[in-house]
Amino acid sequence: MSRQPNSPGFDAHQGAGCAGLARTMSLSVDEVGQAAVETARAWGWHIQSPGEGFELHGDVVKSETFALSRYRHTAASFRYVVPRVFAGGAARLLLACLEGEVEVEVAGVKERLTPGRVLFANPEDLVGKSADVPVSNLLVIFPRPQPVTDNYVSAAAASATYLQILIDASASILSSRASVQDAAFKRVGLAVEALIWALATHTELRTMSSASSELARVYNEAVKYVALFAGDAATTVYSMATALGVSQPHLYRAFAATGETPSVYLRRARVRLAERLIADGVAAEMAARGSGFGTVRRMRNALAGKSPPDPEV
């Protein structure tokens, strides 16, 4: 067993699913057999296939706000039990397949993840996973943006650009010697979340239950509405909900899985529109009006990444 912790490791407890994890940790895992089985169990993966010869290799970082792991293991099947530290409905999970092939079961629905495909799920809805071949995964557990969030899987390979950025950033974080206990490390978690939102926003997602679910339909219609009317300053979250025939809370629920809100999505669309207009040589005043910001000041603040309260809400 080869654990290399930079902070306290596991605090084992009796009983399935009761393994406790330290508040912060940074370690490398290079294990075979029972040691690998025990480490996987501590993170919620209870092996259901024979453990003899099972191998687990990878790196883990856990702060008080998020957990990040890139790991590979030999063929095996697991039942998932949410570790106590992630229980309670306050966490969200991203699982990306990097190599091999893995079947995941979420809330009774099975999906096969191949390289580039990603899963966004509530940890308490994850039933288990099974791999017939060696597999490499990227796993991130982070704060849930909304009290109720659907489970989503990418319809095809995720956005290659954003997934690669997330993978590269994860590799850098996992190899860093920075202390996870440092208060500044919280910003690292926020940066990881921002990359996850970007990945979710630029990836075609569908709900695990049905590709034609009501929330998925509302989200898709809202995206089309923004594409058509973002340049109109009169476009707001209210006008969007009204046009789609739904309430504003329902519209917010439809956006919840991406980690964004309708107002943030609308603002991002206007930023992209303003950037295109400016690149085409349009004067600032015209670009501000044509992108829906209305004033040059609002447009420049948005382009600079400033986030004052959205007037669209």
C-alpha positions as CSV (number, residue, x, y, z in Angstrom):
1,M,0.0,0.0,0.0
2,S,1.5,3.3,-1.1
3,R,-0.3,6.4,0.2
4,Q,1.6,9.6,0.2
5,P,-0.5,12.1,2.2
6,N,0.3,15.7,2.7
7,S,-2.4,16.0,5.4
8,P,-4.3,13.4,7.5
9,G,-5.6,10.6,5.5
10,F,-8.7,8.4,6.2
11,D,-10.5,8.2,9.5
12,A,-12.1,4.8,9.2
13,H,-15.5,4.0,10.8
14,Q,-17.4,0.8,11.1
15,G,-20.2,0.0,8.7
16,A,-20.8,0.2,5.0
17,G,-20.9,3.7,3.7
18,C,-19.7,5.2,7.0
19,A,-16.1,5.7,6.0
20,G,-15.1,9.2,7.1
21,L,-12.8,11.4,5.1
22,A,-10.5,14.0,6.6
23,R,-11.6,17.6,6.1
24,T,-8.6,18.3,3.9
25,M,-6.2,15.9,2.2
26,S,-3.8,15.5,-0.7
27,L,-2.4,12.0,-1.5
28,S,-1.3,9.7,-4.2
29,V,-2.6,6.1,-4.4
30,D,-0.8,3.1,-5.9
31,E,-2.4,0.0,-4.5
32,V,-3.3,-3.6,-5.3
33,G,-5.6,-6.1,-3.7
34,Q,-7.3,-5.5,-0.4
35,A,-5.5,-2.1,0.1
36,A,-7.0,-0.9,-3.1
37,V,-10.4,-2.2,-2.2
38,E,-10.4,-0.4,1.2
39,T,-9.3,2.9,-0.4
40,A,-12.0,2.7,-3.0
41,R,-14.6,2.0,-0.3
42,A,-13.5,5.0,1.7
43,W,-14.5,7.2,-1.2
44,G,-17.9,5.4,-1.6
45,W,-17.0,2.7,-4.2
46,H,-17.8,-0.7,-2.7
47,I,-16.4,-3.3,-5.0
48,Q,-18.8,-6.1,-6.0
49,S,-16.5,-8.1,-8.1
50,P,-13.5,-10.2,-6.8
51,G,-11.0,-7.9,-5.1
52,E,-7.9,-10.1,-5.7
53,G,-5.7,-8.4,-8.2
54,F,-7.8,-5.2,-8.2
55,E,-5.5,-2.2,-8.8
56,L,-6.1,1.4,-8.1
57,H,-3.7,4.2,-9.0
58,G,-4.2,8.0,-8.9
59,D,-4.1,11.2,-7.1
60,V,-6.7,12.9,-4.8
61,V,-7.1,16.4,-3.4
62,K,-9.8,17.3,-1.0
63,S,-10.4,20.7,0.5
64,E,-13.3,21.8,2.7
65,T,-15.3,22.8,-0.4
66,F,-14.5,20.4,-3.1
67,A,-12.8,17.1,-3.9
68,L,-10.8,16.3,-7.1
69,S,-9.5,12.9,-8.2
70,R,-7.9,11.5,-11.3
71,Y,-7.6,7.8,-11.1
72,R,-7.4,4.5,-13.0
73,H,-8.4,1.0,-12.0
74,T,-8.6,-2.5,-13.4
75,A,-11.9,-4.0,-14.5
76,A,-14.4,-4.1,-11.7
77,S,-17.9,-3.3,-10.6
78,F,-19.0,-1.2,-7.7
79,R,-21.9,-0.2,-5.6
80,Y,-21.8,3.5,-4.6
81,V,-22.6,4.7,-1.1
82,V,-22.2,8.4,-0.6
83,P,-19.4,9.2,2.0
84,R,-20.8,10.9,5.0
85,V,-18.9,14.1,4.3
86,F,-20.7,14.5,0.9
87,A,-24.1,13.4,2.1
88,G,-27.1,15.6,2.8
89,G,-27.9,16.9,-0.6
90,A,-25.4,19.7,-0.7
91,A,-23.0,18.2,-3.3
92,R,-22.8,17.7,-7.0
93,L,-20.7,15.2,-8.9
94,L,-18.9,15.2,-12.2
95,L,-17.5,12.0,-13.6
96,A,-15.6,12.0,-16.9
97,C,-14.3,9.0,-18.7
98,L,-10.8,9.6,-20.0
99,E,-9.8,6.1,-21.1
100,G,-11.6,2.7,-21.4
101,E,-15.3,2.4,-21.0
102,V,-17.6,2.4,-17.9
103,E,-21.3,1.8,-17.4
104,V,-22.8,4.0,-14.7
105,E,-26.2,3.6,-13.0
106,V,-27.9,6.7,-11.7
107,A,-31.4,6.6,-10.1
108,G,-32.1,3.3,-11.9
109,V,-31.0,4.5,-15.3
110,K,-27.8,3.1,-16.9
111,E,-25.5,4.9,-19.3
112,R,-22.3,3.9,-20.9
113,L,-19.5,6.5,-20.7
114,T,-16.7,6.4,-23.3
115,P,-13.7,8.7,-23.6
116,G,-14.9,12.3,-23.6
117,R,-18.3,11.7,-22.2
118,V,-19.3,13.2,-18.9
119,L,-21.9,12.7,-16.2
120,F,-23.3,15.4,-13.9
121,A,-25.2,13.9,-11.0
122,N,-26.3,14.1,-7.4
123,P,-24.0,11.8,-5.4
124,E,-27.1,10.3,-3.6
125,D,-28.6,9.3,-7.0
126,L,-25.5,7.4,-8.1
127,V,-26.1,3.6,-7.7
128,G,-22.8,2.3,-9.0
129,K,-20.5,1.7,-12.0
130,S,-19.0,-1.2,-13.9
131,A,-16.1,-1.5,-16.2
132,D,-15.1,-4.6,-18.2
133,V,-11.8,-3.1,-19.1
134,P,-9.2,-0.9,-17.3
135,V,-10.6,2.6,-17.0
136,S,-9.4,6.1,-16.3
137,N,-11.7,8.6,-14.7
138,L,-11.8,12.2,-13.6
139,L,-14.0,12.8,-10.6
140,V,-15.0,16.1,-9.1
141,I,-17.4,16.6,-6.1
142,F,-18.3,20.3,-5.6
143,P,-21.1,22.4,-3.9
144,R,-24.5,22.0,-5.5
145,P,-25.7,25.2,-7.1
146,Q,-29.4,24.6,-6.5
147,P,-31.4,22.6,-3.9
148,V,-32.9,20.4,-6.6
149,T,-30.9,19.4,-9.7
150,D,-31.5,16.8,-12.4
151,N,-28.9,14.2,-13.4
152,Y,-27.4,14.8,-16.8
153,V,-25.1,13.0,-19.2
154,S,-23.4,14.3,-22.3
155,A,-25.3,13.2,-25.5
156,A,-22.0,12.7,-27.2
157,A,-18.4,13.6,-26.4
158,A,-18.1,16.7,-24.3
159,S,-16.7,20.0,-25.6
160,A,-13.1,18.9,-26.3
161,T,-11.7,22.3,-25.5
162,Y,-13.3,22.8,-22.1
163,L,-12.8,19.2,-21.1
164,Q,-9.1,19.4,-21.9
165,I,-8.7,22.6,-20.0
166,L,-10.4,21.0,-17.0
167,I,-8.1,17.9,-17.3
168,D,-5.0,20.0,-17.6
169,A,-6.0,22.2,-14.6
170,S,-6.7,19.1,-12.6
171,A,-3.3,17.7,-13.4
172,S,-1.7,20.9,-12.2
173,I,-3.7,21.0,-9.0
174,L,-3.1,17.3,-8.2
175,S,0.7,17.7,-8.7
176,S,0.9,21.0,-6.8
177,R,2.7,21.3,-3.5
178,A,0.4,24.0,-2.3
179,S,-1.2,23.3,1.0
180,V,-4.9,22.3,0.8
181,Q,-5.4,23.7,4.2
182,D,-4.4,27.2,3.0
183,A,-7.4,29.5,3.0
184,A,-6.4,30.7,-0.5
185,F,-7.0,27.1,-1.8
186,K,-10.7,27.9,-1.7
187,R,-10.2,30.0,-4.8
188,V,-8.8,26.9,-6.5
189,G,-12.1,25.2,-5.8
190,L,-14.0,28.2,-7.3
191,A,-11.8,28.0,-10.4
192,V,-12.5,24.3,-10.8
193,E,-16.3,25.0,-10.5
194,A,-16.0,27.8,-13.1
195,L,-14.4,25.3,-15.5
196,I,-17.1,22.8,-14.8
197,W,-19.8,25.3,-15.6
198,A,-18.0,26.2,-18.8
199,L,-17.8,22.5,-19.8
200,A,-21.5,22.0,-19.0
201,T,-22.6,25.1,-20.9
202,H,-20.7,24.1,-24.0
203,T,-21.7,20.4,-24.0
204,E,-24.9,19.0,-25.3
205,L,-26.5,17.5,-22.2
206,R,-29.7,15.4,-21.8
207,T,-31.4,14.2,-18.6
208,M,-30.7,10.6,-17.5
209,S,-34.5,9.9,-17.2
210,S,-35.5,11.1,-20.7
211,A,-34.1,13.0,-23.6
212,S,-37.4,14.8,-23.8
213,S,-38.0,15.7,-20.2
214,E,-39.8,19.0,-19.4
215,L,-36.8,20.7,-17.9
216,A,-34.6,19.7,-20.8
217,R,-37.2,21.0,-23.2
218,V,-37.5,24.3,-21.4
219,Y,-33.7,24.7,-21.3
220,N,-33.3,24.0,-25.0
221,E,-36.1,26.4,-25.9
222,A,-34.5,29.1,-23.7
223,V,-31.2,28.7,-25.4
224,K,-32.9,29.2,-28.8
225,Y,-34.7,32.2,-27.4
226,V,-31.5,33.8,-26.2
227,A,-29.8,33.1,-29.6
228,L,-32.6,35.0,-31.3
229,F,-33.2,37.9,-29.0
230,A,-30.1,38.5,-26.9
231,G,-29.4,41.6,-29.0
232,D,-32.7,43.2,-27.9
233,A,-32.3,45.3,-24.8
234,A,-35.9,44.4,-23.9
235,T,-35.0,40.7,-23.5
236,T,-35.1,39.8,-19.8
237,V,-35.5,36.6,-17.7
238,Y,-39.2,37.7,-17.3
239,S,-39.7,38.1,-21.1
240,M,-38.0,34.7,-21.7
241,A,-40.2,32.9,-19.2
242,T,-43.3,34.6,-20.6
243,A,-42.4,33.7,-24.2
244,L,-41.8,30.0,-23.2
245,G,-45.0,29.9,-21.1
246,V,-43.3,28.9,-17.8
247,S,-42.7,30.6,-14.5
248,Q,-39.4,32.2,-13.7
249,P,-38.6,29.6,-10.9
250,H,-39.2,26.8,-13.4
251,L,-36.9,28.5,-15.9
252,Y,-34.2,28.7,-13.2
253,R,-34.6,25.0,-12.5
254,A,-34.1,24.2,-16.2
255,F,-30.7,26.0,-16.1
256,A,-29.6,24.5,-12.7
257,A,-27.7,21.5,-14.2
258,T,-25.3,23.8,-16.0
259,G,-24.5,25.8,-12.9
260,E,-25.7,29.0,-14.5
261,T,-28.9,31.0,-14.3
262,P,-30.9,32.4,-17.2
263,S,-29.6,35.9,-16.4
264,V,-26.0,34.8,-16.5
265,Y,-26.5,32.8,-19.7
266,L,-28.2,35.9,-21.3
267,R,-25.3,38.1,-20.2
268,R,-22.7,35.7,-21.6
269,A,-24.6,35.6,-24.9
270,R,-24.5,39.4,-25.0
271,V,-20.8,39.5,-24.3
272,R,-20.1,37.1,-27.2
273,L,-22.3,39.3,-29.4
274,A,-20.5,42.5,-28.4
275,E,-17.1,40.9,-29.0
276,R,-18.2,39.9,-32.5
277,L,-19.5,43.4,-33.3
278,I,-16.4,45.1,-32.0
279,A,-14.2,42.7,-33.9
280,D,-16.1,43.7,-37.0
281,G,-15.2,47.3,-36.4
282,V,-18.6,48.5,-35.1
283,A,-18.4,51.6,-33.0
284,A,-18.7,51.2,-29.3
285,E,-22.1,52.9,-29.0
286,M,-23.6,50.8,-31.8
287,A,-22.0,47.6,-30.4
288,A,-23.6,48.3,-27.0
289,R,-27.0,48.8,-28.5
290,G,-26.6,45.9,-31.0
291,S,-25.6,43.4,-28.2
292,G,-28.4,44.3,-25.9
293,F,-26.4,46.1,-23.2
294,G,-27.9,49.4,-24.1
295,T,-25.0,51.5,-22.8
296,V,-21.3,51.5,-23.5
297,R,-20.6,51.4,-19.7
298,R,-22.6,48.2,-19.2
299,M,-21.0,46.6,-22.2
300,R,-17.4,47.5,-21.1
301,N,-18.1,46.2,-17.5
302,A,-19.4,43.0,-19.0
303,L,-16.4,42.6,-21.3
304,A,-14.1,43.3,-18.3
305,G,-15.7,40.5,-16.4
306,K,-17.4,42.7,-13.8
307,S,-20.6,41.3,-12.4
308,P,-22.9,44.0,-11.1
309,P,-26.5,42.9,-10.3
310,D,-28.1,41.9,-13.5
311,P,-30.7,44.4,-14.7
312,E,-32.3,41.5,-16.6
313,V,-33.5,39.8,-13.4
